[in-house]
Amino acid sequence: MSHNSKQLISTISKLQENFINKKPINVLFCDFQDYYIKKIYKYNDIITAAEEIAEASKILGLNQIVTEHEKRIFGPTIKEIRNHFNEKTELFEKTRFAMLDDEYLKYQDEDAVYVLLGIEAHICVTQTALNILKNNKPLILIADGISSTNPGDRELALKNLQAMGAYVTSTQSFLYLLLKDGKHPLFKSLLHIFKSNSSRDKSILYPFPKL
């Protein structure tokens, strides 16, 4: 088994362990903004995935961290995410491309797992992911919630980040990884999300970037 495979398995195990033990799982929504989102490749799919993750993270009690890049230019966070904010949602504006810098990460719980989705894949998502990975934090990328203006930039970014140690998965797979069992007490609370997810087009996941 390669070192990268072991790292990815460790990331999944840590995610499940944190969920069971109510340790931090930080879901990062990167720059889903009104004035820019429609420039993004397959933006309708991206919005739907973001809404599913936002609603599920609220139901499951996960931490939500939301950024807006130069809000006066690119607008506020889309309502599909805002509608599912919880009482602890962190929302802040930024000018730097990465959502989280080294200083912020240093003061976060050292046991935290990071789950990332947003735009643009090759700029703000990539730089956020690099900061998380270089600080040796487990990172999961929600592929159907990540895109760029150009699909080629998206594919290259996901390929590179996967090679660097991020676990790349889909919205539905991520939620099933958390619950692990159909008898989980919150499974029924997510059933409408699972049904909606199963019926929607997921062509954004293909072609999946190969290592």
N, C-alpha and C positions, 0 to 999 in steps of 0.2 A: 504494500500500500504506500502511495507517495505521501510526501510531507503535506502537500496541498490537500489531499483527500482526508488525511487525519485532522487537519485544521477545520475543514468544512464539517466533518462529523462532530468535532468538538463544539462548533458553533451551534449546530442543531441541538445537541445534548444540553448545552448551556441555556438555550432558549426555553426548552421544556422544563429544565430544572428551575429556572427563574419563575416561570409561570406557576408551577406547582407550589413553590415556596414564597410566592408573592414578592419576589425581588424585582428590581427595576427592569422593565422592557420599555425602552424609549423609542417611540415611533416618530420619525422625522418626516414632515411634509415640507418639501423644498420648493418654495416659490410658485405655488399654484395660484396664479393671479389673473384677475378678470381681463385686464387689457392686453394680456400676452398669450393666454392659453390657446386661443384659436389659431395661432401661428404654428402650433406644435403638431407634428405628425401623429395622426390618429387621436386627436385631442378628445374626441368623445369617449373613446375607450379608456384614456388616461383619467378623465374626470370620473367615469363610472367606478374604476378600480379605487381611486382616491376616496370616493364616497363610501364604498364598501369597507375599506380599511378604517376610515374615520369612525363610522358607525360601530364597527366591530371593536375597535380599540376603546371606545366609550363603554360599551357593554361589558367588555372583559377587564376593564380597569387598568388599561395600559397607559403609560405616560404619553402625552402628545406635545411635540415641539414643532412649532410652525414658524416659518420665516416668510417675509415679504421683501423682495429685492427692490429698493428704491420705489416705495409705494406710490409716490406722486407721479411717477412715470408709468409704472406697470400695473397699478391698481391694487385693490385689496384682495385678500384670499377669497377664492370662489365660495359661493354660498353652500355648495354641496359638502364642503369640509366644515365651514363655520357652523352649519346646522347641528354638527355633532361634537362641538367642543364640550369638554367637561370642566368641572370647577378648577382643575389644576393645569389646564392647557397653558403652555408657555407660547406667547406670540410676540415676535419682535422683528423690527425692520433691520435691514443690513445693506451695506454697500460692498463689502467684501464678497467674494464668490462662495467661499465655504460657509456653511451654516454654523459650524462649531470650530473654534480655534483651540490650540493646545491649552490655553489658560482655562477655558470653559471645561474642557474634558478632564483637566487635572482635578477639578473640584466636584466632578460627578461621582456617583457611587462607583467604586472600582469593580463591582460585580455586574454592572449594567450591560445589557445586550442592546444593540442598536438595529433598528429596522428603518430602511430608507426608501422613499419614493419621491418623485418630483421631476422638475425640469431645470435647466436643460441637462440631459444626461452627460454630455461631454464637458460641461463647464461646472456649474454649481454642484450637481450631484457627484461628479467625479472628485472635485476638490474636497467636498464634505467627506466622501468615502475614504479618500487618502488620509485625511487627518484622523479619522477613526481607526483605520488599519495601522497607521504608524504608531498610534498609541496603544496598540495591541488589544483593541476591543473587538468582541465578536460582532460581525456585521452581516445583515441579511438585506438583500436588494429585492424589492417587489417589481419584477420585470414588466408586468402589464400596467404598472403605475409609474413607469419611467419612460421618458421620451425626449426627443430633440426636434428642432425645426426640420432637420434633415435625418431621414432614417439611417443613413450610413453612419452618421456621427453617433447615433444611439447604439447601433450594433457594435461599433468599435469600442465604445465606452464600457458596455456590459462585458464584452470579451476581455478587455484589459483588467477590469476590476475583479472578474471571476478568477483570472490567473493570479491576481495579487492576494486572493484569500477570502473574498466576499462570497457568501452563499447566495446564488441567484435562484429565485423561485417565483411562483405565481401567487396571486391573492388567495385563491382557494387552497392551495397546498399549504401556505403559511398558516392559515386558520386551522386547518386539520392537524398540522404539526403541533399546534398549541393544545388543542383539546384531547387528542390521542385516542379518545373513546367516545362512541356514540351515546354512551350513558352519562357523559359529563353533564352536570346540572345546568350548564349554560348552552348546551348544544341546541336545544329547541329555540333559544333566544336568537340564535344565528341562522336558523333554518331558512328564513326568508332570503337571507343574503346568499346562502348556498344555492338555493333554487334559482335565484336571479342570475348568479354567476354562471351556473351550469348552462343556462339558456342563451347567454350573450356571445357575440362574436369575439374570438380571442386570436384573430390572425396577427395581432401585434406581436405575439410570442414567436412568430415564425418569420424568416428563418432564425432559429435560435443560434446565437453566436457559439461557434465551436472552438475549443482550445487547440 
